[in-house]
Amino acid sequence: MGAGSTDPLRLGLIGDPVAHSISPAMQGAGLAALGITATYELWPTPTCQLPARIAGLRAPDVLGANVTVPHKGAVMDLLDEVSPLARRAGAVNTIVHRDGVLSGDNTDVHGFATGLGAVCRNPGSRAALILGAGGAARAVILALEAMGVARITIANRTPERAARLAEDLRPTSLRATGADAATLAREIRSASLLVNATSAGWHPGETPVAPELLRLLPRNAIVVDLTYRDTEFLRNARLLGLRTLDGLPMLVHQGARALALWTGRPAPLAAMLAAAERAREERR
């Protein structure tokens, strides 16, 4: 695809809900910087409408789409091709349309690895504790595996779910535990990388780890929250002098990788980051 194209092309975000997303601002800035005439839209899609929505991506004016909750897994059976990484992640977050063929990929793994790599130069030496056992946790684990992190523990309120995820991602060596206060107090003492991959923390006054437990982290620990808001979880960690990382870098890097897949051109990362930061500020 060349710069200056006047073809009316379309992209969008498929999920339910999607109204909160800042992806239209971020991807719109990326498309504009590339000189591509296209729109990035929000496509709210209940589960019952997912097959029809995916079929609509075969229209000649559609470049592709992003996919968010709750459809990242279900969409895989509706596509013509799925990358090996997306298969292992159990999730497609990017769909590329080429000549009537729909290909699914996962850019969340790249997004997390790139975002973390910017603040952690030697991740392989760290012991990671992942809170949650859903799709987001799976992407984090695959990213950490690619970065050489050998000590990874999954903590989940339902220990059986953590154990199933650990088994599913073999041969990666993973430990699975519960997420009750006593267990976290034991596990957190040796965790030099703590990642919240749950939805806990989206609402004011809510945090996945009590402040008194955060005090047990090693002084060199990095605390990560996958949400791109400034959560109480991260604020509590900063008050203790710990390094923190929110989900905005992951969002931008996964979005940039998706844009490159759609257009075949390097994404304008700086323009996309600036737009994402502005959109986040406007929603505060």
C-alpha positions as CSV (number, residue, x, y, z in Angstrom):
1,M,0.0,0.0,0.0
2,G,1.4,3.3,-1.0
3,A,1.3,6.7,0.7
4,G,-1.2,9.1,-0.7
5,S,-3.8,6.4,-1.5
6,T,-7.3,7.9,-1.9
7,D,-9.1,4.6,-1.6
8,P,-11.7,4.7,1.2
9,L,-10.3,1.9,3.4
10,R,-11.7,0.8,6.8
11,L,-10.3,-0.8,9.9
12,G,-12.0,-1.3,13.3
13,L,-12.1,-2.8,16.8
14,I,-14.3,-5.8,17.4
15,G,-15.4,-6.5,20.9
16,D,-18.1,-5.9,23.5
17,P,-17.8,-3.3,25.0
18,V,-15.5,-1.1,23.0
19,A,-16.7,2.4,23.7
20,H,-13.9,3.0,26.2
21,S,-11.1,2.3,23.7
22,I,-8.5,4.9,22.8
23,S,-7.4,2.8,19.8
24,P,-9.3,4.9,17.2
25,A,-7.2,8.0,18.2
26,M,-4.0,6.0,18.2
27,Q,-4.6,4.2,14.9
28,G,-6.0,7.3,13.3
29,A,-2.8,9.1,14.0
30,G,-0.8,6.3,12.6
31,L,-2.8,6.2,9.4
32,A,-2.5,9.9,9.0
33,A,1.2,9.9,9.5
34,L,1.6,7.3,6.8
35,G,-0.6,9.3,4.4
36,I,-3.2,6.5,4.2
37,T,-6.8,7.5,3.6
38,A,-8.6,5.2,6.0
39,T,-10.8,5.2,9.1
40,Y,-10.5,3.2,12.3
41,E,-13.9,2.6,13.8
42,L,-15.4,1.0,16.9
43,W,-17.4,-2.1,16.0
44,P,-19.4,-3.2,19.1
45,T,-20.2,-6.9,18.5
46,P,-22.3,-9.1,20.8
47,T,-21.3,-12.8,20.6
48,C,-24.4,-13.7,18.5
49,Q,-23.2,-11.2,15.8
50,L,-19.6,-12.3,15.7
51,P,-19.8,-14.6,12.6
52,A,-21.6,-11.9,10.6
53,R,-19.0,-9.3,11.7
54,I,-16.1,-11.4,10.6
55,A,-17.7,-12.2,7.3
56,G,-18.0,-8.5,6.7
57,L,-14.3,-8.1,6.9
58,R,-14.0,-9.7,3.5
59,A,-15.4,-6.6,1.9
60,P,-12.8,-5.0,-0.5
61,D,-12.6,-1.8,1.4
62,V,-11.7,-3.5,4.7
63,L,-8.0,-3.8,5.6
64,G,-8.6,-5.8,8.7
65,A,-9.5,-5.4,12.4
66,N,-8.4,-5.6,16.0
67,V,-10.2,-8.0,18.3
68,T,-10.7,-7.5,22.0
69,V,-12.6,-9.2,24.8
70,P,-14.6,-11.4,24.8
71,H,-13.9,-12.6,21.2
72,K,-10.1,-13.2,21.0
73,G,-10.5,-16.9,21.3
74,A,-13.8,-17.5,19.6
75,V,-12.7,-15.6,16.5
76,M,-10.0,-18.1,15.6
77,D,-12.5,-20.7,14.2
78,L,-13.9,-18.0,11.8
79,L,-10.7,-17.2,10.1
80,D,-8.9,-18.8,7.1
81,E,-5.4,-18.7,8.7
82,V,-4.1,-18.3,12.3
83,S,-0.4,-17.8,13.1
84,P,1.4,-20.3,15.3
85,L,1.9,-17.6,18.0
86,A,-1.8,-16.9,18.1
87,R,-2.5,-20.6,18.3
88,R,-0.2,-20.9,21.3
89,A,-1.6,-17.8,22.9
90,G,-5.1,-19.0,22.3
91,A,-6.0,-15.6,21.1
92,V,-6.2,-13.5,18.0
93,N,-6.1,-9.7,18.5
94,T,-5.3,-8.7,14.9
95,I,-7.0,-9.8,11.6
96,V,-5.5,-9.0,8.3
97,H,-7.6,-9.1,5.1
98,R,-5.8,-9.8,1.8
99,D,-7.7,-10.7,-1.4
100,G,-10.6,-12.3,0.5
101,V,-8.4,-14.2,2.9
102,L,-8.6,-13.5,6.6
103,S,-5.5,-14.1,8.7
104,G,-5.3,-14.0,12.4
105,D,-2.3,-13.0,14.5
106,N,-1.4,-12.0,18.0
107,T,0.5,-8.7,18.6
108,D,-0.2,-8.6,22.4
109,V,2.9,-10.7,23.1
110,H,5.1,-8.3,21.1
111,G,3.4,-5.4,22.8
112,F,4.2,-6.5,26.3
113,A,7.7,-7.7,25.5
114,T,8.6,-4.4,23.9
115,G,7.0,-2.3,26.6
116,L,8.7,-4.2,29.4
117,G,12.0,-4.3,27.5
118,A,12.2,-0.5,27.5
119,V,12.3,-0.4,31.4
120,C,14.0,-3.7,32.2
121,R,17.3,-4.4,30.5
122,N,17.9,-7.9,31.9
123,P,14.5,-9.5,32.3
124,G,15.9,-13.1,32.2
125,S,17.4,-12.6,35.6
126,R,14.0,-11.8,37.2
127,A,11.5,-14.0,39.0
128,A,8.0,-13.1,37.7
129,L,4.7,-13.4,39.6
130,I,1.7,-13.1,37.3
131,L,-1.7,-12.2,38.8
132,G,-4.5,-13.9,36.7
133,A,-4.9,-16.9,34.5
134,G,-6.9,-15.5,31.6
135,G,-5.9,-14.5,28.0
136,A,-3.9,-11.5,29.2
137,A,-1.8,-13.6,31.5
138,R,-1.2,-16.1,28.7
139,A,0.2,-13.3,26.5
140,V,2.4,-12.0,29.3
141,I,3.8,-15.5,29.9
142,L,4.6,-16.1,26.3
143,A,6.4,-12.7,26.1
144,L,8.4,-13.4,29.3
145,E,9.3,-16.8,27.8
146,A,10.6,-15.1,24.7
147,M,12.6,-12.7,26.8
148,G,14.4,-15.5,28.7
149,V,12.5,-15.3,32.0
150,A,12.8,-18.8,33.5
151,R,11.1,-18.4,36.8
152,I,7.4,-17.6,36.3
153,T,4.6,-18.2,38.9
154,I,0.9,-17.8,38.1
155,A,-1.3,-16.8,41.0
156,N,-5.1,-17.0,40.6
157,R,-8.1,-16.9,42.9
158,T,-9.0,-20.3,41.5
159,P,-5.7,-22.3,41.7
160,E,-7.1,-25.0,39.4
161,R,-7.4,-22.4,36.6
162,A,-3.7,-21.4,37.1
163,A,-2.7,-25.0,37.1
164,R,-4.6,-25.6,33.8
165,L,-2.8,-22.6,32.2
166,A,0.6,-23.9,33.4
167,E,-0.1,-27.3,31.9
168,D,-1.4,-25.8,28.6
169,L,1.7,-23.7,28.1
170,R,4.2,-26.5,28.5
171,P,7.1,-26.9,27.9
172,T,7.4,-23.5,29.5
173,S,8.3,-24.2,33.2
174,L,5.5,-22.6,35.3
175,R,4.4,-22.7,38.9
176,A,0.7,-22.3,39.8
177,T,-0.6,-21.0,43.1
178,G,-3.7,-19.5,44.7
179,A,-4.1,-15.7,45.1
180,D,-5.2,-15.5,48.7
181,A,-3.4,-13.1,51.1
182,A,-1.3,-15.8,52.8
183,T,-0.1,-17.3,49.5
184,L,0.7,-13.9,48.0
185,A,2.6,-12.9,51.1
186,R,4.8,-16.0,50.6
187,E,5.2,-15.6,46.8
188,I,5.7,-11.9,46.6
189,R,8.9,-11.9,48.7
190,S,10.9,-13.4,45.9
191,A,9.1,-11.7,42.9
192,S,11.3,-9.1,41.2
193,L,8.6,-8.7,38.5
194,L,4.9,-8.4,39.5
195,V,2.3,-8.2,36.8
196,N,-1.4,-7.6,37.2
197,A,-3.1,-9.4,34.3
198,T,-6.6,-9.2,35.9
199,S,-9.3,-6.6,35.7
200,A,-8.9,-5.8,39.4
201,G,-8.0,-2.1,39.7
202,W,-10.3,-0.7,37.0
203,H,-12.5,0.8,39.6
204,P,-11.5,3.5,42.2
205,G,-10.4,2.0,45.5
206,E,-9.8,-1.4,44.0
207,T,-6.4,-3.1,43.9
208,P,-5.3,-6.7,43.2
209,V,-2.7,-6.6,46.0
210,A,-3.0,-4.9,49.3
211,P,-0.4,-2.1,50.1
212,E,0.9,-4.1,53.0
213,L,1.8,-7.0,50.7
214,L,3.5,-4.7,48.2
215,R,5.9,-3.8,51.0
216,L,7.2,-7.4,50.9
217,L,8.5,-7.0,47.3
218,P,12.3,-6.8,46.8
219,R,13.5,-3.2,46.4
220,N,14.5,-3.8,42.8
221,A,11.1,-5.1,41.8
222,I,9.2,-3.8,38.8
223,V,5.4,-3.6,39.2
224,V,3.3,-3.8,36.0
225,D,-0.4,-3.2,35.4
226,L,-1.8,-4.1,32.0
227,T,-4.5,-1.4,32.2
228,Y,-3.4,1.9,30.6
229,R,-4.9,3.9,33.5
230,D,-2.9,5.1,36.5
231,T,-4.3,2.6,39.0
232,E,-4.2,2.6,42.8
233,F,-2.1,-0.5,42.5
234,L,0.6,1.4,40.6
235,R,0.3,4.5,42.8
236,N,0.8,2.3,45.9
237,A,3.9,0.8,44.4
238,R,5.4,4.2,43.5
239,L,4.8,5.4,47.1
240,L,7.1,2.5,48.1
241,G,9.8,3.7,45.7
242,L,9.2,0.8,43.2
243,R,9.5,1.1,39.5
244,T,6.2,0.8,37.7
245,L,4.8,0.3,34.2
246,D,1.2,0.8,33.0
247,G,-0.4,-0.8,30.0
248,L,0.0,2.1,27.6
249,P,3.3,1.0,26.1
250,M,1.9,-2.4,25.5
251,L,-1.2,-1.0,23.8
252,V,0.9,1.3,21.6
253,H,3.4,-1.4,20.6
254,Q,0.8,-4.0,19.8
255,G,-1.1,-1.4,17.8
256,A,2.0,-0.4,15.9
257,R,2.7,-4.1,15.0
258,A,-0.9,-4.5,13.9
259,L,-0.7,-1.3,11.7
260,A,2.5,-2.7,10.1
261,L,0.7,-6.0,9.3
262,W,-2.2,-4.2,7.7
263,T,-0.2,-1.7,5.6
264,G,3.1,-3.5,5.0
265,R,4.9,-0.4,6.2
266,P,6.8,0.5,9.5
267,A,4.4,2.1,11.9
268,P,4.9,5.7,13.0
269,L,5.4,4.8,16.7
270,A,6.0,8.4,18.0
271,A,2.8,9.7,16.4
272,M,0.8,6.8,17.8
273,L,2.2,7.1,21.3
274,A,1.5,10.9,21.4
275,A,-2.1,10.3,20.2
276,A,-2.6,7.5,22.8
277,E,-1.3,9.7,25.6
278,R,-3.6,12.6,24.6
279,A,-6.6,10.3,24.4
280,R,-5.8,8.9,27.8
281,E,-5.5,12.3,29.3
282,E,-8.9,13.4,27.8
283,R,-10.6,10.4,29.5
284,R,-9.3,11.1,33.0
